[in-house]
Amino acid sequence: MLDQLDDKDLDDLPFGVVCLDEALTVVRMNRLESQASGIQRWRAIGRNFFRDVAPGPENRALAEHIRTFLAGREAEARIAHTFQRRAGTDETEIELSRGDGRVYLAIRR
């Protein structure tokens, strides 16, 4: 479903969205996630999510879960995850869904 939305429609959603390709590079990010993460969208797109956008040892398990999801056949999955940010922690529920060779992270805080 998220794969069918244009950027304006992604920006209208009431939760954060990040789209990653198979190399875990950011392909898309909506406005709400950019604001919540404090990372400008144009700085995130084209960069590795776990190396450049959300680095840190606390995100290794999330990265592995996403790799496993991409390699598997599940259409959707849910993960509880806490992001460590400069301003503190950010407890989230992340819904993973498939796009065309991509994975969408719907991040609800």
C-alpha positions, -999 to 999 in steps of 0.1 A, spaced: 0 0 0 27 25 9 45 18 -23 15 31 -42 15 65 -25 33 95 -40 55 117 -18 27 142 -10 4 113 2 33 99 23 37 134 39 0 134 48 3 102 69 0 106 107 31 84 113 67 84 101 77 64 70 111 53 57 116 32 26 148 11 23 161 -8 -7 178 -42 -3 211 -26 6 193 -7 34 197 26 16 170 52 22 149 56 -9 120 76 6 112 94 38 82 113 48 80 147 64 69 135 98 98 110 101 122 137 90 109 160 118 108 133 144 143 121 137 158 156 133 173 145 100 165 164 69 150 142 42 175 153 15 204 143 38 189 108 44 179 98 9 207 78 -9 224 70 24 226 37 43 200 39 71 220 20 97 254 35 90 246 71 82 210 79 94 204 58 125 238 45 135 245 28 168 248 -6 183 212 -4 196 200 -6 160 219 -37 150 190 -60 160 166 -39 139 189 -40 109 191 -78 112 154 -81 115 149 -60 83 175 -81 64 156 -113 75 123 -98 64 137 -88 30 151 -123 25 118 -140 36 83 -142 23 63 -124 50 41 -96 36 42 -77 69 58 -78 103 58 -57 135 87 -48 158 89 -28 190 121 -8 189 137 21 209 158 45 189 185 64 208 186 100 198 206 130 210 176 143 228 168 110 244 151 77 236 122 73 211 101 42 218 84 30 186 63 3 170 75 -4 135 54 -20 109 74 -35 80 57 -40 46 70 -49 12 72 -27 -18 88 -33 -52 121 -48 -40 119 -25 -10 108 -25 26 87 3 42 90 11 78 59 27 92 72 42 125 46 49 152 56 67 183 
